């Protein structure tokens, strides 16, 4: 009101000198000037002139604040990379941290790393946004109130000294810790208490595999699976390309065997038995949808068949025979495995130790130990002991624990299946959380001692025995946090810095085991490790115990149930609830379901039909006893076994309330959280322990449809490559967007699967309109290697300042990702085939967008790029309408950046787009320019591979090749000659600069399925 | 007749005011043209003295011009390379030396008021010793050359092919207070790029693209 009045007064003053004109009549009222038309126009004109003149003035004064002193070698504005280790999950891949002006901005893969080989997954790359999260704790909390370290340390030490009688147990609960130094510090801390124990609880546990090896090989280890050596891979439920143990490493290894050449038509054969459609299953050569209860009989039968081929037939049947329909399948598979013995691999994610023992036996009979199953250098990526966790729960309920310390997991979230746990925890005299944000456990903890963000602290890791890597800080801690290692060392009475502790441990334990004897000083050893990011050490020979055949026992198989079985899995984008605060990961479409912003209940199409469930209907999944239930929207998922419900864990975490208003706020905007105020819902209430292991499946559950609806924010609505019959031109019902052939056909004719075009490519509408005399940038994507893991999507988002739009805008199909991965289904049941196709601006030679832009805001560069000029764009959106690939994104809103600290994540090399402009993939033109300038500075031509796009750099499968198509010596030039190469919608003659390599499935038939 | 005169007079008037407008525009700036901008700086630093009289090379202080996107305003530490020893104008120091000699005492350190600001920013005392507990603070220079966020200019790309600093920044060595010499408008950039693509830089052929994405990405 006051503003309005103020404006009116100003207007009055402006009008007053001219307002008293006899001919026009005087102002009738002193308080409110009566404006007639003429006066209004005068005032408006005056205002307009003033505004124009005002606009000619100086820009606002800006300041430049150079640092008082600059670190050695730092160049303002230039990107510097530091080798480090990713701690996004316990796979611990190698990572390059790109920092600019002291700010970590872009996480990339470390090409020399022996496991991840230059790849980095979506989760690893999205870490930066957690670093600049302004809702991270600013310092320690004491009883929920902000405190400081000295008082917290004093109170904790006092409490540790005075643990009450009968409650003397100290328990530290963490997921698998691969850091050798942290292990040593933990051991030292726990040693000073009579009853102290480190409980390793993996929310994604592989405990059964370790237990099985304890039985069969007398060593409780997780083998290092070598998919790069496997010609035949059989997986029973293990989603090794998406979420199982070490997905980046497995993707790199798996895809290295998926590139058949014309002169060497060979590739691995991958068979997947699974209950839900996982990322791995979607990439398999042959996939069978089975209920999880069937894994046991299937594995048993396969083992029997292999055993009889190995000349050691098993007399007693190991399990009831599996379903009839798989009899032939298993017979053929056993033959195939036997023919590839020593070069094949059988894996399973089953948490049934008996099943895992049979898997071990099959691998043993096939001679895979020592080749594809490495026990000499076992993996440390999963060490969880489910039995200990069960014991811990008993101790908690029995009030035997005096001090409970929890790090790197949200105990109350991940064990929601024990609802009485919160009460038991409240009764403990001393509870400490190391969580960086107040999660479910931290809100019950007496002390919260927030750890640094991994990019702020020193760390080390040994993911595989004999391979140790370093994580180095790339900026000073942004808040008053302290690493867990330093906290524990302080409470042990030997305060030390993490760096000193790590160096001391490395000097003592690793330096004597160095492989390169020429390195004589520890200083040199350390510097090399710091520069390379990792170092390989000599290892002892692994366990050489004879295979204990006595461990191979018949399975106890539950009677097949008529009710539903729920499968609790992880999403590729959300491996743990620890990442729930990350908006990039929340908005990353799941590679298979394409759902963003929350989890859902996946139901098979047959079950959905029977129950009358449609996508978006809210359903309640309840356990048999009715004790635990979860309410979520349903998704009808093809490829899912009938009778199976699949729900992702890691959602519904405390702290996701922050996303309620994440997108643009306008009158019609819906919140990105559900009615409970959280993103998704926590399904871990349905977990249970059985035979000492945590089970991710539960039979006997019921599913009921409610009246509620919450549409799923999916980024893809059309899933088939078949055009609806009523709109398809005759003969073009099937669109060859993703071309496909089989290995048998490819071996005969490398160009098998090519499609003849209906439209002649000559004559040109624009003959040689866009010559590219210098460079001609182009890209080739090998669809046979691409698994759809979506690492590239986040890489692109981080590199190009792509905004997060929120649930409601995704529902309106206004997501902003420059690079999307299209997923298509064809075929049904066992012949279901899934294709993943990264789709971004194709940089057409004859670009349809360019011809329709009235503002010349999208034009062709002299190097073959289709440029989008934001400052010219007026937002007509004609270009997006005319784009056949639908890759252009429009800024419907000014996507808000109210949080200044969050804005530190923005890449200063790329413009932050404002409302009303179009944007799209630029082929990382800022990287091209940087590469050109770099080469020019050296006076050399741009070397092949010197410029890498963000998506290419991080691709774990190395499916993307980028380079200069004009240069005959480049990798892309060779890739362009690949007989599998094709271009999408080639018949339109838009001449894209992006081409794809045809999918080849390793099958004996010569025709495509479906 | 009268009407014709009126028409002629009117035409002359329009022509005159038109030419006046053109003349005025050449003096005035178009919106956002910051040419001639010479704000007062927190320290009255003289390029004329340093780059002109003392002939210090531009890249001695703006060392990143050869290797980075920004030429960089030097860190206060860079100034200390000389100003650890040079604390006041030469004549003042000389005068003090003579005076001290005459009075038979050791000369005092004279610190000019402008350099005092530099030492303060580095938390140094009168004797150029670090002040205990003092924290260095950056000097808040007023930015003279400022491009819009959607334009990316890279110094290395230009300096490495031999473009002289003065070509864009003007005779900095004669400026007492730094002023923006060029318009830094897009037309000015493109003109130079076209010229360089045709004629090269200093007679050497160069690649000076006029693709939009060279600057706008």
Interface residues (C-beta under 8 A of the other chain):
Chain A: X55 X56 X58 X59 X61 X62 X63 X64 X65 X66 X67 X68 X69 X70 X75 X76 X77 X78 X774 X859 X861 X862 X863 X865 X867 X869 X870 X871 X872 X909 X910 X911 X912 X922 X925 X926 X929 X932 X933 X936 X937
Chain B: X28 X29 X30 X31 X32 X34 X37 X39 X64 X66 X67 X68 X69 X70 X72 X73 X74 X75 X76 X77 X121 X122 X136 X137 X138 X139 X140 X141 X142 X143 X146 X148 X149 X150 X152 X154 X156 X157 X160 X161 X207 X209 X211 X212 X213 X214 X216 X217
